[in-house]
Amino acid sequence: MSASLIPRPINCTFCVETTNVSTKQPKADSINVNIKIFHGDKVDEVIQTHSTVLHAVPRTNRVGFNDAPIRSRSDMFITLSRIANANHILKSLAGHGGHVNIAAQIRLKDQPETVIKDCIFRGTALQSHGETTYESYLVGVANDLVWDEPFRVCISETVAPKALIVFKFNIVRPDSDSAEPDCPVGVASLVLSTNGLFISDGEHRMKIRKLDPSEPFEEQLAAYLTEQSHEPTGSDAILTVESFLCSTRFTEDNTLHSLLNWKNDIGPLTADRRRFQMKEILRKFTFVSEIEILKVTSR
């Protein structure tokens, strides 16, 4: 399949302005959103043409591919969705109020004490420098907590096969003199890649382990990672996140990954069993989405 045969739509840059239309009350009755569309083949050219209007307007990448990519790109978007049964880890705050936030870091599976720096970006914006830790917004303490916050992860090909996200859950007490959170009250983790294959796009549920403030966090994290991984039950404190891989270097499609790595996974096609495995991969390959094939073969 040739990428040149697929029509390429015109790129559009959107500029969104918000206006507070209420001046008589301290809180706005409504918010007006004005959208301006700028047409052009390349975003840089559009910004240069309309440099005054688009000055300091944040740029974002499209989440996903609607066509064969023309530039190399490797992003994974993680959305902090919600926590169910949070009271299991927040019992100390029962009846006392307070707020909760989530701190996320990229670490290594074989060296969980190692934190990958400057690889996390807030939202989908194209910041020049990444952050080492993603700090979510504060939400009020409740049994079910909701965030729906996205952030972007950019990691190298050497880090990707052994990367995991570690989530720490912090509390800020209303009676505290400091805005700094207490020691983490819980931890969860999500492995991003197994044997070179990224986790599938969609929803992922993780059991949250309650932490003992008297023990070092790194030791408790290591113990959590060595525990047998079972599907969390309905009574556990559960963190739910959503992932979406937008990359020309990696794939979350198992069939495409198997085809690209057949020499390592299957080996020489000298035995009947290996030839049968290869035929099965080719049979499933017809069901791989076209855009998934295009984005990986465009690298």
Residue pairs with C-beta under 8 A, 6 or more apart in sequence:
1 290
1 293
1 294
3 68
3 294
3 298
6 67
6 68
6 294
7 67
8 67
8 68
9 66
9 67
10 39
10 40
10 41
11 39
11 40
11 41
11 42
11 43
11 46
12 37
12 38
12 39
12 40
13 37
13 38
13 40
13 43
13 46
13 47
13 54
14 35
14 36
14 37
14 38
15 35
15 36
15 38
15 53
15 54
15 57
16 33
16 34
16 35
17 33
17 34
17 36
18 31
18 32
18 33
18 34
19 31
19 32
19 34
20 28
20 31
21 28
21 29
21 30
21 31
21 32
22 28
22 29
22 30
36 53
38 46
38 49
38 50
38 54
39 46
40 46
40 49
43 59
46 54
47 54
47 57
47 59
58 125
58 126
59 125
59 126
60 123
60 124
60 125
60 126
61 73
61 75
61 124
61 126
61 246
63 77
63 124
63 244
63 246
64 244
64 246
65 246
65 291
65 294
65 295
66 291
67 291
67 294
68 291
68 294
68 295
68 298
69 248
69 294
69 295
69 298
70 298
71 248
72 248
72 249
72 299
73 246
73 247
73 248
74 154
74 155
74 246
74 247
74 248
74 249
74 250
75 152
75 153
75 154
75 245
75 246
75 247
76 152
76 153
76 154
76 155
76 192
76 198
76 243
76 244
76 245
76 246
76 247
77 124
77 150
77 151
77 152
77 153
77 243
77 244
77 245
77 246
78 104
78 150
78 151
78 152
78 153
78 165
78 241
78 242
78 243
79 148
79 149
79 150
79 241
79 242
79 243
79 244
80 102
80 104
80 136
80 147
80 148
80 149
80 150
80 151
80 241
81 146
81 147
81 148
81 203
81 240
81 241
81 242
82 144
82 145
82 146
82 147
82 148
82 239
82 240
83 100
83 144
83 145
83 169
83 208
83 237
83 238
83 239
83 240
84 143
84 144
84 237
84 238
84 240
85 143
85 144
85 235
85 236
85 237
85 238
86 100
86 141
86 142
86 143
86 144
86 145
86 237
87 94
87 143
87 237
88 208
88 210
88 236
88 237
89 169
89 185
89 186
89 208
89 210
89 237
90 100
90 141
90 171
90 185
92 185
93 141
93 171
93 173
96 173
96 174
96 175
97 140
97 141
97 173
97 174
98 140
98 141
98 171
98 172
98 173
98 174
99 138
99 139
99 140
99 141
99 171
99 172
99 174
100 138
100 139
100 140
100 141
100 145
100 169
100 170
100 171
100 172
101 135
101 136
101 137
101 138
101 139
101 169
101 170
101 172
101 181
102 134
102 135
102 136
102 147
102 167
102 168
102 169
102 170
102 239
103 133
103 134
103 135
103 136
103 167
103 168
103 170
103 184
104 120
104 133
104 134
104 136
104 151
104 165
104 166
104 167
104 168
105 115
105 116
105 120
105 132
105 133
105 134
105 165
105 166
105 168
106 115
106 116
106 119
106 120
106 153
106 155
106 159
106 163
106 164
106 165
106 166
107 113
107 114
107 115
107 116
107 163
107 164
107 165
107 166
107 189
108 114
108 116
108 159
108 162
108 163
108 164
109 162
109 163
109 164
109 191
109 225
110 162
112 164
112 166
112 218
112 221
112 222
112 225
113 218
113 221
113 222
115 132
115 133
116 132
116 155
116 159
116 163
117 132
118 129
118 130
118 131
118 132
119 130
119 132
119 153
119 154
119 155
119 159
120 130
120 131
120 132
120 133
120 134
120 151
120 152
120 153
121 127
121 130
121 131
121 151
121 152
121 153
121 154
122 131
122 134
122 151
122 152
123 150
123 151
123 152
124 150
124 152
130 154
134 151
136 147
136 149
137 147
137 149
138 172
139 145
139 146
139 147
141 171
153 165
153 192
155 163
155 192
157 249
157 250
160 192
160 193
160 196
160 198
160 250
161 193
161 195
161 196
162 193
163 191
163 192
163 193
164 189
164 190
164 191
164 192
164 225
165 189
165 190
165 192
166 187
166 188
166 189
166 221
167 187
167 188
167 189
167 190
167 206
167 239
168 184
168 186
168 187
168 217
169 184
169 185
169 186
169 187
169 188
169 208
170 181
170 182
170 184
170 185
171 181
171 182
171 185
172 179
172 180
172 181
172 182
173 182
176 182
182 213
183 211
183 213
183 217
184 211
184 217
185 210
185 211
185 213
186 208
186 209
186 210
186 211
186 237
187 208
187 209
187 211
187 217
187 220
187 221
187 224
188 206
188 207
188 208
188 209
188 224
188 239
189 206
189 221
189 224
189 225
190 199
190 204
190 206
190 241
190 243
191 199
192 198
192 199
192 243
193 199
193 250
196 257
196 261
197 251
197 252
197 254
197 257
198 245
198 247
198 250
198 251
198 252
199 243
199 252
200 243
200 252
200 254
201 243
201 244
201 245
201 252
202 242
202 243
203 240
203 241
203 242
204 240
204 241
204 242
204 243
205 231
205 232
205 238
205 239
205 240
206 232
206 238
206 239
206 240
206 241
207 230
207 232
207 236
207 237
207 238
208 236
208 237
208 238
208 239
209 220
209 224
209 227
210 237
211 217
211 220
212 220
232 238
245 251
245 252
247 295
248 295
248 296
248 298
248 299
249 296
249 299
250 296
251 257
251 260
251 292
251 296
253 288
253 289
253 292
255 281
255 284
255 285
255 287
255 288
256 285
256 288
256 292
256 293
256 296
258 265
258 281
259 281
259 282
259 285
260 296
262 278
262 281
266 274
266 277
266 278
267 274
268 274
269 275
269 278
